[in-house]
Amino acid sequence: MAEQAEDGMVAAFRTNPERENELAPEQIQQPTRPAYQWVDITDEFTRACSELRLGELLRDSSFSLFEAMSAIEMMDPKMDAGMLCNQTKRKVLNFDQSIQAGSVKIKDLTYPELIGIMDATLACLVTWLEGHSLAQTVFTNLYLHNPYIIEDRYLKAFCICMLKIVDIIRDRVNRAGAFEEEDFQPVTYGFKMAAETSDVRAIGMMKEVEEELNRIIKNTRSKPGTQRDSDTELEHNLSVAVYNRIKFYRMFLTVLMSFSKEKCEGIPQAQRLLTQLIELVPAMTSELDLGIQAEGGGVTKTDYPTIMGFESLVNQRLLPPTFPRYTMIKSRKEALYYMEHQLLRRLQTVTFITEITSLHNMLEVFTEFSKTCPCVLSRSLLQLLFLPFSKKLFGIYSIVDSLKESIRNFIAPVALFPKSNLYSNPQAKEYVDAFLNKAVRPICTIFQITGHNRARQREKWTHILEELAALQEEADKVDSYLHNQLIKTEPTKVHLACFGTWVLYHTLYVMINYTLAGLELELYAPYEYHYIFWYLHEMLYAWMVSTLIRADSFLMEHEAQNDQQVKGRNNRKNKKKKRTKTLSREITLNQGHQQLFGGYHKALMGFQLDGRMKQAKFEFDNEEVRYSHRFAPFVHFVTPPMVHYSRYKEMNDPAKYNYERASTEMYGLACKHFHQAKTFYENIPNPNEEIQNLIKIAKTNFVVMKLLLSGHKKDSSEAPEFDFNSEKKVFRVGILASWVEKLFCFYSNWPDLLHLLEVATF
């Protein structure tokens, strides 16, 4: 090693003529050798290690766990992915070698072979969309390595179409930038994506073979008065199966191209084609058995059986040296289910976003779409549809104009209405425009964060909070200036905290999502729930309700002023004018959420007083450290102010409840909270499935608190169960995290609970 280093030093000097002139020749040719003094530390190291107790770890600052886990030993089968090729007993052949060996056909493929290849390729595509590499999924199909040498027209058209689909998906996901390394692997490993053929020509090739298959289907169809033989019937069924698949892939490619059109011009076509694609899936599912199936040995860590044209290890040496990652290709049935429910139906939802004109409502839809845990492709297409590269909403509307309209509909500030003197004031207009331009980035970032996977969103919410804190300061300055200008010309009107209230709403939205994400990801320990629920009840939702009520009062005041002007003019045409849409539904929903979390907090307080909650045994930190860590991102804000741990303890001092019936009182307060939550939810007109689930939660927990209030299992020290589990996924409206709609009950195997639920009345 030392000799190599010395040779490298000499070579480095010789490649630089200027340095050669600085040094004498003998210095270049005979560099000074370092004098090493090696010492054997084996015994000393062993003795030092023996002094460590079980579980202790000695770590040097220059070699952390990150470096330790990043170290890869080359040529080690357990660490080097490329070594998997040496563990299989069969010879791995590439496309050309397989053709020469006769194991792969490029012409005269039978219908079952075509069906099997198309279905297996779809399974590989779906596996790629779930985060695996192209080399280990799609490009295990050897036909995709060079489709131009394929002589079979059906297979050639399909392979080129599939490459186009992969290329468009990769491009769309890359452009949206809403993926993480665990979501998507865009690396192509040098494979060509049929660039010689245009997208339009690829669709044309699919249409040509589709028409040819259609003629075969017509010729083999049973005719009145005649009976088909078994061979003709089988040919008909097989040709229909191939036809359905050719049509499916052709329409899927067209849908992806439709999403790429400017100004959302392709959305009507995409909606029509998505409906047809969903209708095709059941037929394709029923035809899965018609294709050839994999035969051979069972699944191992290095290999799995495949059909003709597929080689699981053909690209293994293209992978970077890393820990071997076994790729489990989805079954064909699972792939079709994924396409229908995880992709096509989600894309249908994406197309409806263009019908929403308000940014406020749009954010609600984005949030609910994120809760369904959509795939990376549907998330990316939604982001690109909403804000394409033109930096205009849907490629049409100015973001600043959309923000103005959103603020008008939210709080109706005087400065944004043409009839106001502020609107025509050049300096006031300059202040407002400057504020709106600064608001573009953080508001758009909020939309973009909803496009990331649920696990990554929590970290991203913390970053946007810093930008919102700065925007809030700017909003306060603008509001103050506009108010001072307004009272000079229109003393009866005010402009107090209009823009600030709008920013505060989005700040609270982010804070709530950040806090609930910790519950969704199960980051909080049960002994932390009490201050998490308290903060949600006493601070975040309390501020949210107050903010919405303030904004709603501004809307009502603005409408009243307009009505007064109409009466003064006695204009009959305006008597039927559209009423201003208020925020009453959102206010009621958030009031219900606030009461629900209030019930959770009081219930936990009762459990603690009864000794039913396990107390934490802190060794390296304490409750104050954990509390400060959980709410650290909120420190930068003046509004709402951060409630520090000392203040929280003052408001929840256990000494206040040091009396005999303290826990009973807590259960009683929890009952009231759950009853109020249920009342708020029931007052929401046209309740959707989420609200109905929340009503059930409030009722259930009300009954449980009633049981505890009556002294049921008073002497039991059994810890309560927190049930966050539900397999039911619904499309929700609102800003409450998905986990809370699931049955959250404080009970432990009480046999009479179900009976009480049936007869419980409020």
N, C-alpha and C positions, 0 to 999 in steps of 0.2 A: 504493500500500500504506500509506504514511504517513497519507494523508488518511482512508482507511478506518479505520485504527487510531484516529485522532483522533475520528472520528465515533462509533466504538464507545465511547470513553472518555466522550464527552458523553452518549450514550444511557445508559451505565451509571450516571452520576451522576443523571440526570433520573429514572430509575426508582426512585431511593431518596430520598424526601422529606426524610429526616433529613439526608442529605448536602447537599441543596440549601440547607438552612438554614445550613449551615456555611460555604458559599462564596458570594461575591458574584456577582450575575448576569453581570457582565462577565467573571468568571473562567470561568464555565461556557460562555459563548457564544464566547469567544475564548481557547482554551487556547494555551499556549506551544508553538510549533512547534520540533521538534528541528533543530539545524543539522548537516546531513550534510556530510562532506568526503570525497567519493569519490576513490579513488586507483586508477589502472590498474596492476595487478600482473602483467599477462600476461607481459611480457618477463622480469621477475624470477622468476616462477614457472617459466617454461620453462627458464631458466638453472639454477635449483636442481634441477629434475628431471633435467637432463642430467648432473648429477654423480652420480646414483644408478647403481650397477652393475646388471647384468642380474639380476633376481630380488629386488632390494631393494625394500622397501615402507616408506614413511613413514606412520606411523599416529598420529593424535592421540588422546589418552585419551577425548575427548568424542565421537569418531566411530569406533566399532569396526567390525569386519567384520559383526557382527550388524546394526547400523544400516544398513550399506551394502547388505546382502542383503535387508533388509526394506523398502527404498525402492521404491515402485511409481510409475511414471510413468503417470498417467491418460491414456487415449485412445491409448496406444501399443499397436498390435496384438500386439507381442511380449511385452508386460507386462500388459495389461488383458484379462482373459478375456472381458469383455462385447463386445470389438471383433471377436470371431470371427464375430458375426452379419453384419458388414458385408463379410465376405470370401466369402460364398456367393452364387452367381448366381441362385438360386431364391428365391421369396418364402416366408418362414416363416409358417405359419398356426397359430393356436391351435385348440382343440377346436371352439368355436362357428363360427369362420371356415371351418374344414375342412368342417363339416356344410353350411354355406351354399354352399360351393364344390362340394359333391358328391364330394369326395375321400375322405370318411369315411362309412360306412354305420352307422346305428344300429338298423336292423331288417332282417329277412330275410337275415341273414348265412348264407353257405353253410358246410357242415362244414369244407372246407379252410381257409376264412378263420378260423373259430373255432379250429381246431387251430393254425394259424400264429400267431395272436394269443396264445394260451395258452403256446405254447412260447417265443415271443419274450419274453413277460413273465417267464417263469421265468429266461431267460438274463439279463435285466436285474436280477432279484432276486439272483441269484448274484453278479453283478458288484458290486452294492451291498454284499453281505456281505463282499466282498474289499477294502473300504475306499473305494470311490467314493461320490460324493454321490447322494442320492435324485433330485435335479433332473436329473442326467445319466444316470440309469439307469432306475429304475422309472417315474418320472413323464415319461419320454419317450413312454410309452403315453398317448395323449390321452384314451382312454376312462376312465382312472382320475381324470381331473380333475373329472368330474361324471357318475358312473355312473347317477344317478337319471333322466337324460333318455334313457337307452338303452331302446329298446323290445324288443329281442331278449332273451328270458328267459334263455337260456343265458349270453349275454355279460354281462348285468346281474348275474346271480348270481355269476358268476366274478369280475367287477371288484370287487364289494363284498367277496367272500371274500378277494381279494388285498389289498385295503386293510386288512382286519382282520389278515391275516398280517403285513403290514408294521408295523402299529401295535403288535402284541404283541411282535414281534421288537425293535422300537425300545425299547419299555418294559422288556423283560427285560434287554437289554444295558445300558441306562442304569442300571437298578437294581443290577445286579451290579457295575458300575464297574470291569470288568476289561479295559478297552480303552484304546488310545491313539489319537491323531489319525490314525495311519497304518492303524489296524485298522478303524475304523468311523466313519461320518459320520451322526449322529443328526438333523441339522437337517432339518426338514420343509418349510421355505421357504413356510409358510402354507397348504400343501395340507391339505384336510380328509380325515379317515380314516373316512368313513362313520359318524360318531358317531350319526346318527339311527337306525341299525340296530344292534340288539344282536348280540353274538357268537352267541347261541343262534339268533336269527332268521336270521343269515347262513348258519349251518349248515343250518337248515331250508329255506332257498331252494335251497341246493345239493342237498339230498336230493330236493326236488320235481322239479328238472330231471333228476336222476339216475334217478328212477323213470320219468319220461317217456321218457328215452333207453332205459331197460331194456325198456320195452314195444315200442319201435321195433326194438330188437335181436331180441326174440323173434319179432316179425312178419316180419322179413327173414331169419331163420335158415333154413337149408336143412332141409327136412323129408324124412323117409324116403320114397322112391318118387317124389320130385319133383326137378326140376332148376331151379335159380335162373338167371334171365337175368343178363347181365353188369351191368346197371344196378342190379338188386336186390343183387347181391353187392357192388358198389362202395358202395352206400348202407349195407349192413351193416357193411362194414369201416370206413367213415368214422364211423358212429354209435358203433361200438365204441371207436374212437380218442378221440372226444369224451367218451364215457362214462368211459374210463380216466382222462382228465385231470380231469374234474369230480370223480370219486371221489378222485383223488390229492390235489387241493387241499383238498377237504373233510376228508379224514383228516389232512392235514398241519396244518390249522387246529385240529382236535380235539386232536392231539398237543400243540401249543403250549399250548392251554388246559389240558390234563391236567397239564402241568408246573407250572401256576400254582396248582393246588389245594393246600390246606393239609395239613400232616402227611403229605405224599407219597401222598395217597389216590388220585391219578390215575395213579400209576406202573404198576400192572398193566394199565390200559387203554392207556397209552402204549406199553408193551412189545408188546402185541398189535397195535396199529395200525402200529407201526414195522416189524414183520415183514411186514405186508400192503403197506406202502408200498414196501419194498425189492423185494418180489415184482412190483410193478407197473412198476418202472423198465425192465426189459428189454423189456416189451411196448411201453411208450411210446417207447423208443429205436428199435424196429423200425418205428414209425409216424411217425417224424419227416418222412419224405418226403411224407406225405399232406397236410401243411399248406402253405399258400402260402409262397413263398420271396421274399426281397428281390431286386428287379431294379433295374437302373440302373447308374450309374457306379461306379468303384472307390472304395476307401477313401482318404480324404485326411486331412490334419491337422485339418481343421475339420468334416468331414462323412463320413457313410457311408450306404450304401443301406439303406432300411428297407421294411417292408411297410405296408399300410393301417392307419391308426390310430397310427402311430409317427412322431415328429418329433424328431430328435436335437438340434436347436438351439432348440426351443420355450422352454426355460427358461434360456437362456444369460444373459439379462440379470438373472436372479435371483441369479446367483453374485456373491460379493463381488469387488471389484477385486483380482486376484491374478494370478500367472503362469498363463497358459492351460495347463490340464491336459487332455490328450487322454484320453478314456475309451474303451477298447477293450472293447466288449461281447462277452462270451463267446459261442461258438457254441452252438447248441442241444444238440448232442451233448456238448460239454464241460460244459454246465450240468447235464444229467442225470447225468453221471458224478460231478460234484461233489456233487450231492444224495445220491447213493447212498453214495459212499465217504468224502466229507469231512464229511457232515452226518448222514445217517440212521444209518449204522453207528456213528458216534461217539456219537450220542444213545442208541443201544442200550447202549453201554458205560456211559454216564452212568446209565442206569436201574439198573444192577447195583450201584451204590455203596451203595444202601440195604440191601443184604444184608450189608454189612461192619459189624461192631459195634465193632471196636477202632480207636482213633484212630491207633495206630502203623501198622497195616496200611492204614488209609485214606490216610495221608500217602504211603505207598509207591505206592498206586494213583494218587493225584493227580499224583505226580511222573512216573510212567510215562505217564499220559494227556497230560501236558504235552509229553513228548518226541515224541509223534506230531504235534506242531504242529497242533492242532485249530483249527477256525474260531472266530470270536469268539462265535457263537451257542451252540455246544456248550460252550465254556468258561464262558460266562455262566450257562447253565442248570445246569451242574454246581455252580457257586458258590452259586447261589440254592437249589438242592436241598439242599446240605450245610448252609448257614447262611442260612435265610430271614430275613425281617424280625422274626420273633418272637424272634430271637437264641437259638434252641434248635436243636440238631443235628437236621436233618430235620424241624424244627418240633415235635419231641416231647421230646427229651432235653435236660436241663440241661447246659450246657457244663462247669460245674465238676464235676458228677458224672461226666461222660465223661472229664475229665482225671484224676480220682481212679482210675477204672477203668484208664485207660491206664498210669498210674504203677504201680498194683498189678501189672499184667501185665508191666511192664518190669523192675521191680527189687524189688517186694514190700516196701515200707518198713513197719516195724512200726506206725507211727503211723496207717496207713490200714486196719488190721484190727481188727474189733470186739473180739476176744479180748484185745487188748493194753490195758494200763493207760493208755497214752498216749491211746488212742482215747476214753476216758471222762474224761480230764483236761480241764476247761473251758478252761484257759489254753493248753494245748497245741493243743486244737482250734481256738482262736481264731488262733493262729499259723499253723496249716496252712491254715485257710480264707482268711486274709489273703494268704498266698503264692499259693494257687490262683487267687484273684481277680485278682492281678497277672499271673499267667501266661496268663490268658484272651486278652488282647490280642495279645501276641507270637506265641502258638501259632496263633491264628486268622489272623494276618497271614501266617504261613508258608504256610498253605493258600491264602490269597488271592493270594500272589505266584505260585504255580504256575498261577494262572488267567490271568496276563498272557502276552503273546507272548514267545518265547524271547529276542529281542533286548533287551527291556526288563527282563528278570528280573535280570540281573547288577547293574544299578544299584540295584534294590530290595533285593537281598540285603544290600548295604552298609548300608542304613538300618536293617534289622531287627537287624543285629549289635549296634548301639548299645543297643537295648532288651534284647537277650539278655544283654549284659554287666551291665546293671543287675539283671536277674532272677537272674543267677548269684550276685551278691553277696547278694541277698535269700535265695536258697536256702541258701547257706553259713551265714548267720545262723540260719535256722530249723533246719537240721540240727544245728548246735552246741547250740542250746537244747534240742532234743528229745533229743539224746544225753545231755546232763547230767541231764535229768529221768528218762530211762529207766534209767540205771544206779543211780538211787536206789531204784527199785522192782523192777527185773529186771536184776540185775548180769550175768546170762549173755547178755543181748542187747545189740546195738549199733544205733545209728542214725547211722552215719558217712557223710556225703556221699550219702545216698539221693536226696534231691531235687536235690542238686547234680549227681549223675551223670546224672539224667534231663535236666536243663537242658543239661549238657555235651554230651549226645548230639545234641540239636537244634542246639546251637551248631556242633558239628563238621559236622553235616548241611548247615548253611547255608554254612560256610566251604568245604566241598568243592564244593558247587554253584556258589559264586561263582568258585572257581578254575577249575573245569572249563568254566564258561560262557565264560571267556576263550579257552579252546582251541576251543570250539564256534564262537565268533564270529570266530575267527582274529585275535585281538587281539595275540597274542604273536609276536614274530619268532623264526625258528629258533634264533638265537643266545641266546635267552632260555629255551629249552626245558629246559636243564640244571638251572637252579635251580627252575623250575616243577615238574619231575618229582621233583627232590630233596625239595622241600617236601611234595609229596603223599605220597611214600614215607616219609620220615623223620619227618614231623610229623603231618599230618592223618590219614592212614590208620593210622599207628601209634597215635595217640591214640584213634581210633575203635575199633580192635580192642581196645585196653586197656579202654575204656569199656564195650564190649559184654561182654567177659569178666567184668568186675567186676559188671555187672548180672546176668549169667547165674549167677554164683556166689551172689548174694543169692537168686535164684529157687530154686536148688538147695538152699540152706541152709534157706529157708522150707519147702520141700517135705519136707526131712528132718525138721524139727521137727514138722510135721504128721503124718508117718508115725510118729514116736516117740509122739505123743499117741494115735494110733489103736491102736498096739500096747499101750499102757498100759491102754486101755479094753477091749481085746480085742473090738472091735466088728466083726462079720463083714460088716455091710452096707457098711462103708467100704472093704473090701478091693478092690473093683472101682471105686474112685473114679477120676475122670479125672485123668491125670497133668498136671502143670504144663507148659505149652508153653514150651520154652526158646528161646534166641536162637542156637542152634548153627548154623542155616542162614545167618543174617545174619553171624555171626562168620566162618564159612568163606568166604563171598562177599567180605567186606572184606579178609580175609587174602590172597585171590587178587588183588584189586585192588592191595593194597599191594606184593605181589611183582611184579606186572606193571609198575608204575611204577618200582620198583627196577631192573628190567631195562632200562627205557627210559633211566634216568639213567646206569647203568653203560655202556650202549652209546654214549650221547652223549659220555661221558668218553673212551671209547676212540677215537671219531671225532675228538675234539679233539686227543688226543695224537698221532694219525696225521696231523693236518693236513687232515682231510677236511671239517671244518666251517668255513664262512666266518666270519672274525672281524669283529665289528662295528667300524665306524669312527665313533666318537662325536665329534660336533662341538659340540653344545649341551648334552649331558649325559654321563653315564657309567653304567657297569653298576650302581653303588651306587644312583644316583638311580632307575633303572628298577626295581631290586629293591625298593626302599622304596616306590615307587609301586604296584607290583603287590600288595604285601601290606599296604598302609597300613590297610585296614579292620580288621586283626587287632591293631592296637597297643593297643586299649582293654582287651584281655583279660589276666587273670592266668593263667587256665587255659583253653586251652593258652597258654603264654607265646609271645610273638612272638620269632622267631629273627631277630635283626638281621643286617645284611649282614656286619659284621665277624666275627660268630660263624660265619656260613656259610662265609666264606673260610678261617677257621681249620680248619674241618672238611673243606674241600675244597681245601686249598692245593696248587696245581700242583707245588710243590717236592717234595711227598711222592712224586710219580710221575715224578720226573726220572731215570728209568733205562731201560735198553734195552727190556725186555719189559713196560713199564707198560701199553701199550694191549692187549697180549695178555691180561694179567691182568684188565683191565676186561671184555674180551669173555668171559672165563671166568666172571667173576662174573655178567655178564648172562645167560649160559647157565643158571647155577644159579637165578637169579631166575625166568626164564621157565619152567624145569622145575618149580619150586615152585608157581608160579601155575597151571600146567596141572594139577598134582596136586590143589591145593585145589579147583579148579573141577570136576574129575572126582569128587571126594568129595561133591559136593552131590547129594542124592537128587532124582530126577525133574527133571533139568536141562531148563530151557526153551530156546527158540531163542537167547536172548541168551547164556546160559552156554555153549551149544555153539559160538557164534561166538567167544566169548572163548577157548575151548579151542583153536580153530583159530589165533587170533592168537598165543597162547603157543607153539604148535607151530611156526608159521611163523617167528617171531622166534628161536626156539631154533635152528632150522636155519640161519638167516642168521648168527647168532652163531658157530655151529660152523664155517661156511665161513670167517668172518673169523679164527677161532681157529686154523684150519689154515693161515693165511697166504694165503688166496685174495685175489687182487688187492692184495697187500700194498703194492706200489709205486704203486698208483693214488691220485690225489688227487681223484678225482671225488666230488662231494658226495653224501651219501645222499638218498634220496627219502623223504618223509614222506607216506604215502598215507592221507588221511582221507576219501576219496571212496567213496560207495556209494549207489546209488539205492534200496536195499532198506530199507523201513521196517517195523519189527516192533514189537509191543507188548512192552516189556521190563519185567522185574522187577528191582529193585535201585536203587541211587542213583548208578550210574556214568553219566556224560553220554553222549549218543547217539553222539558222534563216536568214542569209544574202541572201540565194538563193530565199527567198520569196520577193514578190514585195514590195520594200522599196521606197515609193513615197512621195515626199514633195508636197502635193496638198490638196485642200479642195473643192470638188464638182465643178470642172471646167467643164462645159458642152462640151467644144470643145476639151477636152483632147484626147478622143478616136479618133476623126477625125484627130487630129494632129499626133497621133501615127501611123495612117494608111498611112499618106502621108509623114511622116518624112524621110528624107534622110540625109546621112552624107557626 
